[in-house]
Amino acid sequence: WSAQDPTPGSGVAYYELQVSDNGGPEQTVVAATRSRFLVYTHLVTGHRYTFRVRARDRVNNWGGWVSANTQAG
């Protein structure tokens, strides 16, 4: 994932990543990271996962959530 702060802006400071298992409530996987990738190792075969990520800038403004779905083989 990646994000850009609109110009002029303070720049992206952190990302927050959440996951939902089979349509359940979102669980925070990472609350504040600068990394732009993650290996999620808690997949269960046959479960459907929705991951969502959002960015926060250096003056604490949050961007909107962006989601992606996947199913564990």
C-alpha positions in Angstrom: 0.0 0.0 0.0 1.1 3.6 -0.3 -0.4 7.0 0.2 0.4 10.6 -0.6 -0.5 13.7 1.4 -2.1 16.4 -0.8 0.3 19.3 -1.7 1.0 21.3 0.3 0.9 18.8 3.2 2.9 17.5 6.1 3.6 14.1 4.6 2.5 10.6 5.5 3.6 9.6 9.0 2.0 6.2 9.7 -0.4 3.5 8.3 -3.0 1.6 10.3 -3.9 -1.9 9.1 -7.0 -3.9 10.1 -8.4 -7.3 9.1 -11.9 -8.8 9.2 -12.2 -12.7 9.2 -15.4 -14.0 7.5 -17.2 -10.7 7.8 -16.6 -10.3 11.5 -15.5 -7.1 13.3 -12.3 -5.4 12.2 -9.3 -6.2 14.3 -6.3 -3.9 14.3 -3.2 -5.8 13.0 -0.8 -2.8 13.2 -1.8 0.5 14.8 1.0 2.6 13.6 3.7 1.5 11.1 5.8 3.2 8.5 6.2 -0.1 6.6 4.3 -0.4 3.3 4.0 -4.1 3.4 3.1 -6.9 5.9 3.2 -10.7 5.9 0.0 -11.9 7.6 0.5 -15.4 8.9 -2.8 -16.1 10.7 -4.8 -17.3 7.7 -7.2 -20.2 8.0 -8.0 -22.3 4.9 -11.5 -21.5 3.6 -11.8 -18.2 5.5 -12.4 -15.0 3.6 -10.5 -12.0 4.8 -11.0 -8.2 4.3 -7.9 -6.1 4.9 -8.2 -2.3 5.2 -5.5 0.3 5.5 -5.5 4.1 6.1 -2.8 6.7 6.4 -2.2 9.4 9.0 -0.2 12.5 8.2 2.3 14.3 10.4 -0.3 16.6 11.9 -2.7 13.7 12.8 -5.2 13.9 9.9 -6.5 10.4 8.9 -7.2 9.4 5.3 -10.1 7.2 4.4 -10.0 3.4 4.6 -9.0 1.4 1.5 -10.1 -2.3 1.5 -9.1 -5.5 -0.3 -10.5 -9.0 0.0 -8.8 -12.4 -0.2 -9.7 -16.0 0.5 -7.2 -18.4 2.1 -6.6 -21.5 -0.1 
